[in-house]
Amino acid sequence: MSSKKKAEPADVKEKKESKEKKEKKEPKEKKEDKKDKKSDSKDKKGDSKEKKGDSKKSHDNGKSHDNGKKADNGDHKKKAEDSKEHKEEKKGEGFSQAGGHEGAFLKAAEGRIMKKVSKNEFTFYSETLKHFPQVKPYLPGFYGTEARDGNNYVVLEDLTAPYKKPCILDVKIGLTSVGEDADPQKAEAMRKKDMGTTTHTLGIRITAMKVYKKKTGEYVSYGKPWGKKVTPETMVASLREFFDNGEKVRIDLLSAYMEQLKEVQKHFNDQHYLRFYSSSLLFLYDGDSEGPNAPRPNVKMIDFAHVHEIKDKGRDEGYITGLKNLIEHLEKMKP
C-alpha cells in the first residue's frame, strides 16, 4: 500500500523555506565577518605604527621643548640676578636706610630711631663729636647712647619721619673705603673692590636707593649689586632714577639739594681735623607730595665707623673730590 505525504499548510512551508535559506546564507556572513576582523586587525596595526610615529614626533618635540626650557631657565636665572639688583617692593620700612644693614635699626620714641653700631662708631658719637662739634649740623640729630643685649646703640633723628612716602638715596663718598685702621689683608680686598667701582674714579658710589612710584603706588629699590655696575658714563642717568617718580623726573628738588651740598662742601674745604672713610650722604624727599607745602628735601652725612683725626695738617681730599664730582653730576641733570 503506497503512502502519500500529507500536504503541508502554506504557512508552514514558507517557514521551512525561509529557514533553509537562512542556514545557507549564514556561512557567507561568517566569512565576511572574518574578512572584516582581518581588515580591522590591519587597521589597528596601521594605527599602532601611526602612534609610534606620533610618539617619536612627541619625543623630538620634547627635546625641542627641553631646549626651550633650558633657554627659559637661562632667562629665569638672569631675571633672578636682575631682581637682586633692582627689585620692586610694595612698602619699605619707614625708618630704615636704603643701604643700611638689615636688623641694625630699632624704633625709638616719636621721630627717633636706635642704630646698632660698632665700637668705632659708638666712640665717634659719644666722644669725637664732643671735641669737634662743628660737624654736627650736617649729621642727623644725636640724642645719646644706649646698651641693649650686649650691643651698643645710638639714638638718632629719624630722617624719614617728615615724609609720607620717603624716597632714599645712599651715596658713598671718598676715593677709598679703606680706613686707616683696616687690617692689611682686609684692606687689600677692599682696594680691589674700590678699583672696580666709581669709588676709585669719581670718589662717589651709589650704595642703594628706594624710590616711590606715584603711577603704581609702589616702591622700586636698587641694591648694592646694581650700584657697583654704575660707571662714570652712566652716573648721571643712574642718579636721575632717584628723581623719577614714574610720572616725571623731579628736577625741582635739585635746588634744595645743591644748597645743602654746598654747605657741606664749604665745611670740608675749611676743616683740617677729621677724615671720613666709607661714610655716606643720605638723600631724602617725599615721593607723594609736591609744591610749597611739601616737606623740604634733606641730605645728611651718615655712617661713621671709620673716622680718623687728621694729624698731618692736611684736609680730607678724598671726601672733597667725591663731593665735588657729586655736585657736578647732579648739575648735569638740569635741562
C-alpha positions in Angstrom: 0.0 0.0 0.0 1.7 3.2 -1.0 1.7 6.0 1.4 1.1 9.6 0.4 2.6 12.6 2.1 0.1 14.9 3.6 0.1 18.3 2.1 1.7 20.9 4.4 -0.1 24.1 5.1 1.2 27.0 3.1 2.5 29.0 6.1 4.5 26.1 7.4 6.1 25.5 4.1 7.1 29.2 3.8 8.7 29.0 7.3 10.8 26.0 6.3 11.9 27.6 3.1 12.9 30.7 5.0 14.8 28.6 7.5 16.7 26.8 4.8 17.7 30.0 3.0 18.9 31.5 6.3 21.1 28.5 7.1 22.6 28.7 3.6 23.3 32.4 4.0 24.9 32.2 7.5 28.3 30.7 6.3 28.8 33.6 3.9 28.1 36.2 6.6 30.6 34.5 8.9 33.2 34.6 6.1 32.5 38.2 5.6 32.9 38.8 9.4 36.3 37.1 9.3 37.4 39.4 6.5 36.1 42.4 8.4 38.1 41.3 11.5 41.3 40.8 9.4 40.7 44.3 8.0 40.2 45.7 11.5 43.4 44.0 12.6 45.3 45.6 9.7 43.8 48.9 10.6 44.9 48.5 14.2 48.4 47.7 13.1 48.4 50.8 11.0 47.1 52.8 14.0 49.9 51.3 16.1 52.5 52.5 13.5 51.0 55.9 13.4 51.1 56.1 17.2 54.8 55.1 17.2 55.4 57.8 14.6 53.5 60.3 16.8 55.4 59.1 19.8 58.7 59.7 18.0 57.5 63.2 17.0 56.4 63.9 20.5 59.8 62.8 21.7 61.5 65.1 19.2 59.2 67.9 20.2 60.0 67.1 23.8 63.7 67.6 23.0 62.9 70.9 21.4 60.7 71.8 24.4 63.5 70.9 26.7 65.8 73.1 24.8 63.2 75.8 25.1 63.1 75.1 28.8 66.9 75.5 29.0 66.6 78.9 27.3 63.7 79.8 29.7 65.8 78.7 32.6 68.6 80.9 31.4 66.2 83.8 31.2 64.8 83.0 34.6 68.3 82.9 36.0 69.1 86.3 34.5 65.9 87.7 35.8 66.7 86.4 39.3 70.0 88.1 39.2 68.5 91.3 38.0 65.9 91.1 40.8 68.7 91.2 43.3 69.9 94.4 41.7 66.6 96.0 41.1 63.6 94.6 42.9 60.2 96.1 43.5 58.7 96.2 46.9 55.2 97.3 47.9 56.2 99.1 51.1 59.5 99.9 52.7 60.3 100.3 56.4 59.9 104.0 57.1 63.0 104.5 59.2 65.4 102.1 57.5 68.2 103.4 55.4 68.3 102.3 51.7 71.7 100.8 52.1 71.7 100.0 55.8 72.3 96.7 57.4 69.2 94.6 58.0 68.3 94.5 61.7 70.5 97.4 62.5 67.6 99.8 63.3 65.0 99.8 66.1 62.1 102.1 66.5 62.5 104.5 69.4 60.5 107.5 70.6 58.5 109.5 68.2 60.7 110.8 65.4 63.7 108.9 66.6 65.5 105.6 65.8 68.1 103.4 67.5 71.0 102.3 65.4 73.2 99.3 66.4 76.8 100.5 65.9 80.4 99.2 66.1 82.7 100.2 68.8 84.3 102.8 66.5 81.0 104.4 65.5 79.9 104.4 69.2 83.1 106.3 70.0 82.5 108.8 67.2 79.1 109.7 68.6 79.9 109.6 72.3 83.4 111.1 72.2 84.6 112.6 68.9 81.5 114.9 68.5 82.3 116.4 71.9 85.7 117.6 70.6 84.6 118.5 67.0 81.0 119.8 67.3 81.5 121.8 64.0 80.4 118.8 62.0 77.1 118.3 63.9 74.9 120.5 61.6 75.5 118.0 58.7 74.5 114.9 60.7 71.2 113.5 61.9 70.2 114.8 65.4 72.0 112.8 68.1 70.2 112.1 71.4 72.5 109.8 73.3 73.7 106.2 73.5 72.1 103.0 74.9 73.4 99.5 75.6 70.9 96.6 75.0 71.5 92.8 75.0 75.3 93.3 74.8 75.0 95.7 71.8 75.8 99.4 71.5 73.1 101.7 70.1 73.0 105.4 69.3 69.7 107.3 69.4 69.3 109.3 66.3 66.8 111.6 64.5 64.6 109.5 62.2 65.3 111.4 58.9 62.3 109.8 57.2 59.7 111.0 59.8 58.6 114.1 57.9 57.8 112.2 54.8 54.6 110.2 53.9 56.4 108.2 51.2 60.1 108.6 51.9 62.4 108.2 48.9 66.0 107.5 49.9 69.4 107.6 48.2 72.6 106.4 49.8 75.8 107.6 48.2 79.2 106.5 49.5 81.7 109.4 49.5 85.5 109.3 49.1 88.2 107.9 46.9 88.7 104.8 49.1 86.6 102.9 51.6 89.8 101.6 53.4 90.1 103.2 56.8 93.5 104.0 58.4 92.9 101.2 61.0 92.0 98.5 58.4 93.6 95.1 58.7 96.3 94.8 55.9 94.6 91.7 54.4 91.2 93.2 54.5 92.5 96.5 53.2 93.8 94.8 50.0 90.5 93.1 49.3 88.6 96.4 49.8 91.0 98.2 47.5 90.3 95.7 44.8 86.6 96.2 45.2 87.0 100.0 45.0 89.0 99.7 41.8 86.0 98.0 40.1 83.6 100.8 41.0 83.1 104.6 40.7 84.7 105.0 44.2 88.1 104.8 42.5 87.3 107.0 39.5 84.8 109.6 40.9 85.0 109.3 44.7 81.3 108.5 44.8 79.4 105.2 44.6 75.6 104.7 44.7 75.1 102.1 47.5 71.4 101.8 47.2 68.2 103.7 46.6 64.5 103.4 47.2 62.0 105.4 45.1 58.2 105.7 45.4 56.4 105.5 42.0 53.3 107.6 42.1 51.9 105.9 39.0 51.9 102.4 40.5 51.8 103.3 44.2 54.8 101.0 44.9 58.4 101.4 45.8 61.3 100.4 43.5 64.5 99.5 45.2 68.1 99.4 43.8 70.6 97.4 45.7 74.4 97.2 46.1 75.0 94.9 43.1 73.2 97.4 40.8 75.2 100.3 42.3 78.5 98.6 41.7 77.7 98.3 38.0 77.3 102.1 37.6 80.1 103.6 35.6 81.3 107.2 35.2 79.4 107.3 31.9 76.1 106.1 33.4 76.3 108.0 36.7 74.1 110.9 35.6 71.4 108.6 34.3 71.7 106.4 37.4 71.2 109.5 39.7 68.3 110.5 37.6 66.5 107.3 38.6 66.2 108.7 42.2 64.3 111.7 41.0 62.0 109.7 38.7 58.6 109.1 40.4 57.1 107.2 37.4 55.3 110.3 36.1 58.1 112.8 35.8 61.7 113.5 36.8 61.7 115.7 39.9 64.3 118.3 38.7 62.6 120.8 41.0 64.3 119.1 44.0 67.8 119.9 42.8 68.0 123.4 44.1 67.3 122.4 47.7 69.9 119.6 47.5 72.5 121.9 45.9 72.1 124.4 48.7 72.7 121.8 51.4 75.6 120.1 49.5 77.5 123.4 49.0 77.3 124.0 52.8 78.9 120.6 53.4 81.4 121.3 50.7 82.4 124.6 52.3 82.8 122.9 55.7 85.2 120.2 54.2 87.2 122.8 52.3 87.8 124.6 55.6 88.1 121.8 58.1 91.5 120.2 59.0 90.6 117.9 61.9 88.8 114.8 60.6 89.0 112.3 57.7 86.0 110.2 56.8 86.3 106.8 55.2 83.3 104.7 53.9 80.9 107.4 55.0 77.8 108.2 53.0 75.5 111.1 52.2 71.8 110.2 52.6 69.3 112.0 50.4 65.6 112.0 51.2 62.4 113.5 49.8 58.6 112.8 49.9 57.5 110.8 46.9 53.8 111.6 47.5 53.8 115.3 47.8 54.9 118.3 45.7 54.7 122.1 45.9 55.3 124.7 48.6 53.5 122.7 51.3 55.7 119.6 50.7 58.3 118.8 53.3 61.8 120.0 52.3 64.2 117.6 50.7 67.0 116.7 53.0 70.6 115.4 52.8 72.8 114.3 55.8 76.1 112.6 56.5 75.8 109.1 57.9 78.0 106.0 58.8 81.0 106.9 60.9 82.7 103.6 61.7 86.0 104.8 60.1 86.6 108.4 61.1 90.2 109.5 62.0 91.7 112.6 63.4 93.9 114.5 60.9 97.5 114.7 62.2 99.3 116.0 59.1 97.5 119.4 59.0 96.0 118.3 55.6 92.4 118.0 54.5 90.1 115.2 53.7 90.9 115.3 50.0 89.1 112.1 49.2 85.8 113.4 50.6 86.3 116.8 48.9 86.9 115.2 45.5 83.8 112.9 45.8 81.6 115.8 46.9 82.8 118.0 44.0 82.0 115.2 41.5 78.6 114.5 43.0 77.6 118.2 42.7 78.8 118.3 39.1 76.9 115.2 38.1 73.7 116.4 39.7 74.1 119.7 37.9 74.3 117.8 34.6 70.7 116.7 35.2 69.4 120.2 34.7 67.8 120.9 31.3 
